[in-house]
Amino acid sequence: MTKEDDLITTDKPLGKALEKQLRGLLDTLIPATEDGVMLSAADIDLMPYLQLHSAESIPMLIQLLNELDDQFASLTQTARESIVEQMSITHPGPFKIVTLQVFACYYQDERAQRGIGMDAGPPFPRGNSVEPGDLSLLDPVIAGRHSYRKVED
């Protein structure tokens, strides 16, 4: 049996208590709008995003979540905002890194994109045409290639 066989991998690195804290933190950072147009950040799938794009920020997120009281998620929005504001002062580095990742993940979500009036998905080819260019601009590059590489006849 190898060391890798002993590893337990999961896409849920947080326990239930920290998951609840995470939802409260995310909803505090970006709450849903009353009209339902914009979703709460608690509705995005942050952990898989972090595992893929910023695994180094997961320990910082866990550090921040551990700072929160068990009742944090059940507090009012105003009370949570006060706590999160204090957290941004006492842990500025981890807080900045984590919040930037939350915002990046949130605004890549198609529901958030539609909420701000964007068409979800990549912009090309939805009506964006690429004009054919004058490829003679590449002549110096092509000519230069022969200056350092011997061309066999």
PyMOL commands that place a pseudoatom at each C-alpha (Angstrom):
pseudoatom trace, name=CA, resn=MET, resi=1, chain=A, elem=C, hetatm=0, pos=[0.000, 0.000, 0.000]
pseudoatom trace, name=CA, resn=THR, resi=2, chain=A, elem=C, hetatm=0, pos=[1.384, 3.392, -0.989]
pseudoatom trace, name=CA, resn=LYS, resi=3, chain=A, elem=C, hetatm=0, pos=[1.099, 6.653, 0.844]
pseudoatom trace, name=CA, resn=GLU, resi=4, chain=A, elem=C, hetatm=0, pos=[-1.375, 7.856, -1.799]
pseudoatom trace, name=CA, resn=ASP, resi=5, chain=A, elem=C, hetatm=0, pos=[-3.656, 4.916, -0.973]
pseudoatom trace, name=CA, resn=ASP, resi=6, chain=A, elem=C, hetatm=0, pos=[-3.985, 6.244, 2.572]
pseudoatom trace, name=CA, resn=LEU, resi=7, chain=A, elem=C, hetatm=0, pos=[-5.184, 9.642, 1.384]
pseudoatom trace, name=CA, resn=ILE, resi=8, chain=A, elem=C, hetatm=0, pos=[-8.841, 10.442, 1.533]
pseudoatom trace, name=CA, resn=THR, resi=9, chain=A, elem=C, hetatm=0, pos=[-9.758, 12.935, -1.114]
pseudoatom trace, name=CA, resn=THR, resi=10, chain=A, elem=C, hetatm=0, pos=[-12.904, 14.964, -1.094]
pseudoatom trace, name=CA, resn=ASP, resi=11, chain=A, elem=C, hetatm=0, pos=[-14.415, 17.924, -2.832]
pseudoatom trace, name=CA, resn=LYS, resi=12, chain=A, elem=C, hetatm=0, pos=[-15.868, 18.958, 0.543]
pseudoatom trace, name=CA, resn=PRO, resi=13, chain=A, elem=C, hetatm=0, pos=[-12.862, 19.901, 2.687]
pseudoatom trace, name=CA, resn=LEU, resi=14, chain=A, elem=C, hetatm=0, pos=[-15.073, 21.705, 5.209]
pseudoatom trace, name=CA, resn=GLY, resi=15, chain=A, elem=C, hetatm=0, pos=[-17.196, 20.015, 7.848]
pseudoatom trace, name=CA, resn=LYS, resi=16, chain=A, elem=C, hetatm=0, pos=[-20.869, 20.877, 8.310]
pseudoatom trace, name=CA, resn=ALA, resi=17, chain=A, elem=C, hetatm=0, pos=[-20.143, 23.612, 10.860]
pseudoatom trace, name=CA, resn=LEU, resi=18, chain=A, elem=C, hetatm=0, pos=[-17.627, 25.386, 8.602]
pseudoatom trace, name=CA, resn=GLU, resi=19, chain=A, elem=C, hetatm=0, pos=[-19.925, 24.928, 5.583]
pseudoatom trace, name=CA, resn=LYS, resi=20, chain=A, elem=C, hetatm=0, pos=[-22.614, 26.801, 7.513]
pseudoatom trace, name=CA, resn=GLN, resi=21, chain=A, elem=C, hetatm=0, pos=[-20.117, 29.536, 8.420]
pseudoatom trace, name=CA, resn=LEU, resi=22, chain=A, elem=C, hetatm=0, pos=[-19.023, 29.738, 4.790]
pseudoatom trace, name=CA, resn=ARG, resi=23, chain=A, elem=C, hetatm=0, pos=[-22.602, 30.205, 3.587]
pseudoatom trace, name=CA, resn=GLY, resi=24, chain=A, elem=C, hetatm=0, pos=[-23.071, 32.976, 6.157]
pseudoatom trace, name=CA, resn=LEU, resi=25, chain=A, elem=C, hetatm=0, pos=[-19.824, 34.674, 5.141]
pseudoatom trace, name=CA, resn=LEU, resi=26, chain=A, elem=C, hetatm=0, pos=[-20.629, 34.447, 1.429]
pseudoatom trace, name=CA, resn=ASP, resi=27, chain=A, elem=C, hetatm=0, pos=[-24.142, 35.781, 1.949]
pseudoatom trace, name=CA, resn=THR, resi=28, chain=A, elem=C, hetatm=0, pos=[-22.656, 38.666, 3.920]
pseudoatom trace, name=CA, resn=LEU, resi=29, chain=A, elem=C, hetatm=0, pos=[-20.120, 39.526, 1.229]
pseudoatom trace, name=CA, resn=ILE, resi=30, chain=A, elem=C, hetatm=0, pos=[-22.680, 39.398, -1.601]
pseudoatom trace, name=CA, resn=PRO, resi=31, chain=A, elem=C, hetatm=0, pos=[-26.283, 39.070, -0.454]
pseudoatom trace, name=CA, resn=ALA, resi=32, chain=A, elem=C, hetatm=0, pos=[-29.072, 38.300, -2.892]
pseudoatom trace, name=CA, resn=THR, resi=33, chain=A, elem=C, hetatm=0, pos=[-31.075, 41.253, -4.104]
pseudoatom trace, name=CA, resn=GLU, resi=34, chain=A, elem=C, hetatm=0, pos=[-34.623, 41.585, -2.822]
pseudoatom trace, name=CA, resn=ASP, resi=35, chain=A, elem=C, hetatm=0, pos=[-36.009, 41.341, -6.348]
pseudoatom trace, name=CA, resn=GLY, resi=36, chain=A, elem=C, hetatm=0, pos=[-34.186, 38.039, -6.886]
pseudoatom trace, name=CA, resn=VAL, resi=37, chain=A, elem=C, hetatm=0, pos=[-32.262, 39.288, -9.915]
pseudoatom trace, name=CA, resn=MET, resi=38, chain=A, elem=C, hetatm=0, pos=[-28.884, 38.793, -8.258]
pseudoatom trace, name=CA, resn=LEU, resi=39, chain=A, elem=C, hetatm=0, pos=[-28.168, 35.632, -6.352]
pseudoatom trace, name=CA, resn=SER, resi=40, chain=A, elem=C, hetatm=0, pos=[-26.313, 35.464, -3.061]
pseudoatom trace, name=CA, resn=ALA, resi=41, chain=A, elem=C, hetatm=0, pos=[-22.682, 34.424, -3.143]
pseudoatom trace, name=CA, resn=ALA, resi=42, chain=A, elem=C, hetatm=0, pos=[-23.837, 31.608, -0.836]
pseudoatom trace, name=CA, resn=ASP, resi=43, chain=A, elem=C, hetatm=0, pos=[-25.510, 30.099, -3.926]
pseudoatom trace, name=CA, resn=ILE, resi=44, chain=A, elem=C, hetatm=0, pos=[-22.261, 29.702, -5.864]
pseudoatom trace, name=CA, resn=ASP, resi=45, chain=A, elem=C, hetatm=0, pos=[-20.060, 26.628, -5.738]
pseudoatom trace, name=CA, resn=LEU, resi=46, chain=A, elem=C, hetatm=0, pos=[-16.967, 28.225, -4.208]
pseudoatom trace, name=CA, resn=MET, resi=47, chain=A, elem=C, hetatm=0, pos=[-15.014, 25.228, -2.909]
pseudoatom trace, name=CA, resn=PRO, resi=48, chain=A, elem=C, hetatm=0, pos=[-14.610, 23.406, -6.259]
pseudoatom trace, name=CA, resn=TYR, resi=49, chain=A, elem=C, hetatm=0, pos=[-13.625, 26.747, -7.784]
pseudoatom trace, name=CA, resn=LEU, resi=50, chain=A, elem=C, hetatm=0, pos=[-10.954, 27.284, -5.122]
pseudoatom trace, name=CA, resn=GLN, resi=51, chain=A, elem=C, hetatm=0, pos=[-9.665, 23.737, -5.462]
pseudoatom trace, name=CA, resn=LEU, resi=52, chain=A, elem=C, hetatm=0, pos=[-9.196, 24.264, -9.194]
pseudoatom trace, name=CA, resn=HIS, resi=53, chain=A, elem=C, hetatm=0, pos=[-8.029, 27.895, -9.334]
pseudoatom trace, name=CA, resn=SER, resi=54, chain=A, elem=C, hetatm=0, pos=[-6.668, 28.873, -5.927]
pseudoatom trace, name=CA, resn=ALA, resi=55, chain=A, elem=C, hetatm=0, pos=[-6.039, 25.895, -3.664]
pseudoatom trace, name=CA, resn=GLU, resi=56, chain=A, elem=C, hetatm=0, pos=[-3.532, 27.974, -1.688]
pseudoatom trace, name=CA, resn=SER, resi=57, chain=A, elem=C, hetatm=0, pos=[-6.383, 30.210, -0.490]
pseudoatom trace, name=CA, resn=ILE, resi=58, chain=A, elem=C, hetatm=0, pos=[-8.327, 27.338, 1.128]
pseudoatom trace, name=CA, resn=PRO, resi=59, chain=A, elem=C, hetatm=0, pos=[-6.274, 27.348, 4.371]
pseudoatom trace, name=CA, resn=MET, resi=60, chain=A, elem=C, hetatm=0, pos=[-6.800, 31.128, 4.589]
pseudoatom trace, name=CA, resn=LEU, resi=61, chain=A, elem=C, hetatm=0, pos=[-10.532, 30.664, 4.128]
pseudoatom trace, name=CA, resn=ILE, resi=62, chain=A, elem=C, hetatm=0, pos=[-10.594, 28.010, 6.843]
pseudoatom trace, name=CA, resn=GLN, resi=63, chain=A, elem=C, hetatm=0, pos=[-8.642, 30.348, 9.138]
pseudoatom trace, name=CA, resn=LEU, resi=64, chain=A, elem=C, hetatm=0, pos=[-11.239, 33.067, 8.613]
pseudoatom trace, name=CA, resn=LEU, resi=65, chain=A, elem=C, hetatm=0, pos=[-14.148, 30.686, 9.116]
pseudoatom trace, name=CA, resn=ASN, resi=66, chain=A, elem=C, hetatm=0, pos=[-12.640, 29.424, 12.362]
pseudoatom trace, name=CA, resn=GLU, resi=67, chain=A, elem=C, hetatm=0, pos=[-12.627, 33.019, 13.624]
pseudoatom trace, name=CA, resn=LEU, resi=68, chain=A, elem=C, hetatm=0, pos=[-16.408, 33.171, 13.335]
pseudoatom trace, name=CA, resn=ASP, resi=69, chain=A, elem=C, hetatm=0, pos=[-18.745, 32.336, 16.191]
pseudoatom trace, name=CA, resn=ASP, resi=70, chain=A, elem=C, hetatm=0, pos=[-20.943, 29.235, 15.784]
pseudoatom trace, name=CA, resn=GLN, resi=71, chain=A, elem=C, hetatm=0, pos=[-23.995, 31.499, 15.604]
pseudoatom trace, name=CA, resn=PHE, resi=72, chain=A, elem=C, hetatm=0, pos=[-22.563, 33.769, 12.897]
pseudoatom trace, name=CA, resn=ALA, resi=73, chain=A, elem=C, hetatm=0, pos=[-24.689, 32.395, 10.057]
pseudoatom trace, name=CA, resn=SER, resi=74, chain=A, elem=C, hetatm=0, pos=[-27.922, 32.929, 11.991]
pseudoatom trace, name=CA, resn=LEU, resi=75, chain=A, elem=C, hetatm=0, pos=[-27.199, 36.586, 12.840]
pseudoatom trace, name=CA, resn=THR, resi=76, chain=A, elem=C, hetatm=0, pos=[-28.835, 39.483, 11.010]
pseudoatom trace, name=CA, resn=GLN, resi=77, chain=A, elem=C, hetatm=0, pos=[-27.159, 40.855, 7.909]
pseudoatom trace, name=CA, resn=THR, resi=78, chain=A, elem=C, hetatm=0, pos=[-26.167, 44.020, 9.792]
pseudoatom trace, name=CA, resn=ALA, resi=79, chain=A, elem=C, hetatm=0, pos=[-24.576, 42.042, 12.637]
pseudoatom trace, name=CA, resn=ARG, resi=80, chain=A, elem=C, hetatm=0, pos=[-22.705, 39.806, 10.183]
pseudoatom trace, name=CA, resn=GLU, resi=81, chain=A, elem=C, hetatm=0, pos=[-21.474, 42.844, 8.240]
pseudoatom trace, name=CA, resn=SER, resi=82, chain=A, elem=C, hetatm=0, pos=[-20.028, 44.332, 11.422]
pseudoatom trace, name=CA, resn=ILE, resi=83, chain=A, elem=C, hetatm=0, pos=[-18.177, 41.093, 12.200]
pseudoatom trace, name=CA, resn=VAL, resi=84, chain=A, elem=C, hetatm=0, pos=[-16.879, 40.761, 8.640]
pseudoatom trace, name=CA, resn=GLU, resi=85, chain=A, elem=C, hetatm=0, pos=[-15.720, 44.377, 8.642]
pseudoatom trace, name=CA, resn=GLN, resi=86, chain=A, elem=C, hetatm=0, pos=[-13.764, 43.704, 11.836]
pseudoatom trace, name=CA, resn=MET, resi=87, chain=A, elem=C, hetatm=0, pos=[-12.333, 40.537, 10.257]
pseudoatom trace, name=CA, resn=SER, resi=88, chain=A, elem=C, hetatm=0, pos=[-11.098, 42.591, 7.298]
pseudoatom trace, name=CA, resn=ILE, resi=89, chain=A, elem=C, hetatm=0, pos=[-9.159, 44.761, 9.769]
pseudoatom trace, name=CA, resn=THR, resi=90, chain=A, elem=C, hetatm=0, pos=[-7.740, 41.997, 11.966]
pseudoatom trace, name=CA, resn=HIS, resi=91, chain=A, elem=C, hetatm=0, pos=[-6.846, 39.621, 9.081]
pseudoatom trace, name=CA, resn=PRO, resi=92, chain=A, elem=C, hetatm=0, pos=[-6.346, 41.924, 6.083]
pseudoatom trace, name=CA, resn=GLY, resi=93, chain=A, elem=C, hetatm=0, pos=[-4.126, 39.624, 3.991]
pseudoatom trace, name=CA, resn=PRO, resi=94, chain=A, elem=C, hetatm=0, pos=[-6.211, 36.444, 4.102]
pseudoatom trace, name=CA, resn=PHE, resi=95, chain=A, elem=C, hetatm=0, pos=[-9.424, 38.474, 3.938]
pseudoatom trace, name=CA, resn=LYS, resi=96, chain=A, elem=C, hetatm=0, pos=[-8.345, 40.244, 0.749]
pseudoatom trace, name=CA, resn=ILE, resi=97, chain=A, elem=C, hetatm=0, pos=[-7.218, 37.025, -0.936]
pseudoatom trace, name=CA, resn=VAL, resi=98, chain=A, elem=C, hetatm=0, pos=[-10.381, 35.137, -0.031]
pseudoatom trace, name=CA, resn=THR, resi=99, chain=A, elem=C, hetatm=0, pos=[-12.748, 37.940, -1.017]
pseudoatom trace, name=CA, resn=LEU, resi=100, chain=A, elem=C, hetatm=0, pos=[-11.031, 38.380, -4.384]
pseudoatom trace, name=CA, resn=GLN, resi=101, chain=A, elem=C, hetatm=0, pos=[-11.533, 34.665, -5.045]
pseudoatom trace, name=CA, resn=VAL, resi=102, chain=A, elem=C, hetatm=0, pos=[-15.179, 34.902, -3.967]
pseudoatom trace, name=CA, resn=PHE, resi=103, chain=A, elem=C, hetatm=0, pos=[-15.756, 37.799, -6.374]
pseudoatom trace, name=CA, resn=ALA, resi=104, chain=A, elem=C, hetatm=0, pos=[-13.946, 36.005, -9.209]
pseudoatom trace, name=CA, resn=CYS, resi=105, chain=A, elem=C, hetatm=0, pos=[-16.019, 32.866, -8.704]
pseudoatom trace, name=CA, resn=TYR, resi=106, chain=A, elem=C, hetatm=0, pos=[-19.270, 34.800, -8.277]
pseudoatom trace, name=CA, resn=TYR, resi=107, chain=A, elem=C, hetatm=0, pos=[-18.949, 36.812, -11.475]
pseudoatom trace, name=CA, resn=GLN, resi=108, chain=A, elem=C, hetatm=0, pos=[-18.021, 33.735, -13.505]
pseudoatom trace, name=CA, resn=ASP, resi=109, chain=A, elem=C, hetatm=0, pos=[-21.333, 32.148, -12.541]
pseudoatom trace, name=CA, resn=GLU, resi=110, chain=A, elem=C, hetatm=0, pos=[-23.793, 32.412, -15.440]
pseudoatom trace, name=CA, resn=ARG, resi=111, chain=A, elem=C, hetatm=0, pos=[-26.621, 33.429, -13.093]
pseudoatom trace, name=CA, resn=ALA, resi=112, chain=A, elem=C, hetatm=0, pos=[-24.599, 36.396, -11.819]
pseudoatom trace, name=CA, resn=GLN, resi=113, chain=A, elem=C, hetatm=0, pos=[-23.629, 37.334, -15.364]
pseudoatom trace, name=CA, resn=ARG, resi=114, chain=A, elem=C, hetatm=0, pos=[-27.250, 37.318, -16.466]
pseudoatom trace, name=CA, resn=GLY, resi=115, chain=A, elem=C, hetatm=0, pos=[-28.157, 39.343, -13.357]
pseudoatom trace, name=CA, resn=ILE, resi=116, chain=A, elem=C, hetatm=0, pos=[-25.850, 42.181, -14.408]
pseudoatom trace, name=CA, resn=GLY, resi=117, chain=A, elem=C, hetatm=0, pos=[-27.128, 42.039, -17.971]
pseudoatom trace, name=CA, resn=MET, resi=118, chain=A, elem=C, hetatm=0, pos=[-24.331, 40.042, -19.577]
pseudoatom trace, name=CA, resn=ASP, resi=119, chain=A, elem=C, hetatm=0, pos=[-24.907, 37.147, -21.887]
pseudoatom trace, name=CA, resn=ALA, resi=120, chain=A, elem=C, hetatm=0, pos=[-23.534, 34.079, -20.172]
pseudoatom trace, name=CA, resn=GLY, resi=121, chain=A, elem=C, hetatm=0, pos=[-20.631, 32.268, -21.786]
pseudoatom trace, name=CA, resn=PRO, resi=122, chain=A, elem=C, hetatm=0, pos=[-17.785, 33.445, -23.977]
pseudoatom trace, name=CA, resn=PRO, resi=123, chain=A, elem=C, hetatm=0, pos=[-18.473, 36.583, -26.061]
pseudoatom trace, name=CA, resn=PHE, resi=124, chain=A, elem=C, hetatm=0, pos=[-17.123, 35.169, -29.309]
pseudoatom trace, name=CA, resn=PRO, resi=125, chain=A, elem=C, hetatm=0, pos=[-18.922, 34.105, -31.664]
pseudoatom trace, name=CA, resn=ARG, resi=126, chain=A, elem=C, hetatm=0, pos=[-22.163, 35.871, -30.630]
pseudoatom trace, name=CA, resn=GLY, resi=127, chain=A, elem=C, hetatm=0, pos=[-22.181, 38.480, -33.341]
pseudoatom trace, name=CA, resn=ASN, resi=128, chain=A, elem=C, hetatm=0, pos=[-18.562, 39.480, -32.908]
pseudoatom trace, name=CA, resn=SER, resi=129, chain=A, elem=C, hetatm=0, pos=[-16.938, 39.294, -36.288]
pseudoatom trace, name=CA, resn=VAL, resi=130, chain=A, elem=C, hetatm=0, pos=[-13.229, 39.163, -36.896]
pseudoatom trace, name=CA, resn=GLU, resi=131, chain=A, elem=C, hetatm=0, pos=[-12.232, 41.308, -39.837]
pseudoatom trace, name=CA, resn=PRO, resi=132, chain=A, elem=C, hetatm=0, pos=[-9.715, 39.724, -42.170]
pseudoatom trace, name=CA, resn=GLY, resi=133, chain=A, elem=C, hetatm=0, pos=[-6.415, 41.513, -41.808]
pseudoatom trace, name=CA, resn=ASP, resi=134, chain=A, elem=C, hetatm=0, pos=[-3.550, 42.407, -44.056]
pseudoatom trace, name=CA, resn=LEU, resi=135, chain=A, elem=C, hetatm=0, pos=[-1.193, 39.476, -43.539]
pseudoatom trace, name=CA, resn=SER, resi=136, chain=A, elem=C, hetatm=0, pos=[1.632, 41.310, -45.315]
pseudoatom trace, name=CA, resn=LEU, resi=137, chain=A, elem=C, hetatm=0, pos=[2.384, 42.697, -41.852]
pseudoatom trace, name=CA, resn=LEU, resi=138, chain=A, elem=C, hetatm=0, pos=[3.884, 39.276, -41.104]
pseudoatom trace, name=CA, resn=ASP, resi=139, chain=A, elem=C, hetatm=0, pos=[6.365, 39.451, -43.992]
pseudoatom trace, name=CA, resn=PRO, resi=140, chain=A, elem=C, hetatm=0, pos=[9.227, 40.797, -41.813]
pseudoatom trace, name=CA, resn=VAL, resi=141, chain=A, elem=C, hetatm=0, pos=[8.627, 38.018, -39.303]
pseudoatom trace, name=CA, resn=ILE, resi=142, chain=A, elem=C, hetatm=0, pos=[8.607, 35.371, -41.982]
pseudoatom trace, name=CA, resn=ALA, resi=143, chain=A, elem=C, hetatm=0, pos=[11.672, 36.883, -43.643]
pseudoatom trace, name=CA, resn=GLY, resi=144, chain=A, elem=C, hetatm=0, pos=[13.472, 37.068, -40.315]
pseudoatom trace, name=CA, resn=ARG, resi=145, chain=A, elem=C, hetatm=0, pos=[12.991, 33.352, -39.761]
pseudoatom trace, name=CA, resn=HIS, resi=146, chain=A, elem=C, hetatm=0, pos=[15.414, 32.644, -42.577]
pseudoatom trace, name=CA, resn=SER, resi=147, chain=A, elem=C, hetatm=0, pos=[18.087, 34.800, -41.013]
pseudoatom trace, name=CA, resn=TYR, resi=148, chain=A, elem=C, hetatm=0, pos=[18.710, 32.393, -38.136]
pseudoatom trace, name=CA, resn=ARG, resi=149, chain=A, elem=C, hetatm=0, pos=[17.691, 29.083, -39.637]
pseudoatom trace, name=CA, resn=LYS, resi=150, chain=A, elem=C, hetatm=0, pos=[19.484, 27.534, -42.543]
pseudoatom trace, name=CA, resn=VAL, resi=151, chain=A, elem=C, hetatm=0, pos=[16.980, 26.638, -45.213]
pseudoatom trace, name=CA, resn=GLU, resi=152, chain=A, elem=C, hetatm=0, pos=[17.698, 23.486, -47.167]
pseudoatom trace, name=CA, resn=ASP, resi=153, chain=A, elem=C, hetatm=0, pos=[17.155, 23.771, -50.922]
for i in range(1, 153): cmd.bond("trace and resi %d" % i, "trace and resi %d" % (i + 1))
show_as sticks, trace
zoom trace
